[in-house]
Amino acid sequence: MNRILPTVSAENLTQFETLALATSSMNLADGHARQQLTAAQSKIVAELPSMWAEAAMRPAPEIEQEATESFFGMLGQHSHPFAAGRTLSCYSSSLAMEILARSLVTTSDAVALIHPTFDNIPDILRGVGLRLVPVEEEQAHDEDLPAELLEQVGCVFITTPNNPTGRVMSEARLRRLAEQCAEYGVVLALDTCFRGFDPDAQFDHYAVLDASGCRWVVIEDTGKLWPTLELKIGWLVPSANVDLPIEKIHSDILLGTSPLILLMVKRLADDGADGGLAELQRTIADHRALLRAEFADVPGISFVDEHARVSVERLHVGSRLGMDVWSAVRSQNLYVLPCQKFHWARPHEGERMLRLALSRNPSTLLAGARVLRSALLDAPELQG
Ligand SMILES: Cc1ncc(COP(=O)(O)O)c(C=O)c1O
């Protein structure tokens, strides 16, 4: 028998994700890494006490340099501007986003933002009073942006790989977009938080952006890759010519990030470069295959993002409403993410999709998939 659950109200995706954090639930909701540590990662975690002593002794800028070199290097971002003092570490990528938003609003009132994308990006931009103009993902990837759009905004913001679609902007497309932004004096901002999952997102973005001459800002993130219990670094990386008060606002908010976390990031990134990242990519691919196999014979179900490699996967639930499926599986203790809020400009476009997290242990993923599968097959109100 289904448990009687209190009605829920969730105003954003994070509130939906918070509902899943009860210890007894199967949580396939948030995109944070919750899989088991690998053997090499466990070894690094076991060394945290000695890293603490090291972090307390050594100069923080030296540790920050090593962490930056290792993390950006692991991801192919060799032209990063650490030497020029432009890789600003933050407690999280959301904080980097907040600093960017507060900087942008000093010179501009509107941002062109990719649609759909994770809703804390539009929420943070709107939170400082910026007006948002949607740029459809297909449009951003396939065509030049219209002059009328570029004339009315101070920034074009692209998430690549995108959350939830996994779509990656190619090098040729990034080059062209950067040229357009240079031509119109518009800042090109990239959220690359998911780039570790997809080798296609690991060409040297900083070389492309610098060559274009455009004003640019990139947000990098360690937070989606490793199961480090929310110990993470977000980096805010502006171009030399950005002409925004980013450093000032960063220093209004923080002095620096923890050298202990930076040391841990360095060690995890070195392990990543030494095969750990490829192993993670294989794990996510295996989890994706496991999920797809579990739903292969369920009528009216499809996986939307055929080529995605990121650690989340969208499921189209046919003629059902995602919220109805969400409620049905919630009564079985499974939490997934309904997709309408990713479609921040037109939520109805996401109402027949769910997003499932792949960065979990296979047993959790399989148990969750089976609950979802039987809800879709057995519940009469959920027949597609
Ligand atoms: C694309 C993207 N950027 C940024 C964030 C924010 O990350 P955090 O909560 O670690 O600040 C998220 C969160 O899931 C995200 O999906």
The ligand as a Gaussian input file, in Angstrom:
#p B3LYP/6-31G(d) Opt

LIG

0 1
 C       25.431000      23.417000     -14.637000
 C       25.515000      23.707000     -13.164000
 N       26.242000      24.754000     -12.746000
 C       26.337000      25.035000     -11.448000
 C       25.714000      24.287000     -10.474000
 C       25.849000      24.655000      -9.025000
 O       26.690000      23.800000      -8.336000
 P       26.899000      23.961000      -6.741000
 O       25.595000      23.604000      -6.124000
 O       27.973000      22.988000      -6.398000
 O       27.278000      25.361000      -6.485000
 C       24.952000      23.197000     -10.862000
 C       24.302000      22.376000      -9.840000
 O       23.866000      21.275000     -10.067000
 C       24.848000      22.896000     -12.244000
 O       24.123000      21.871000     -12.664000

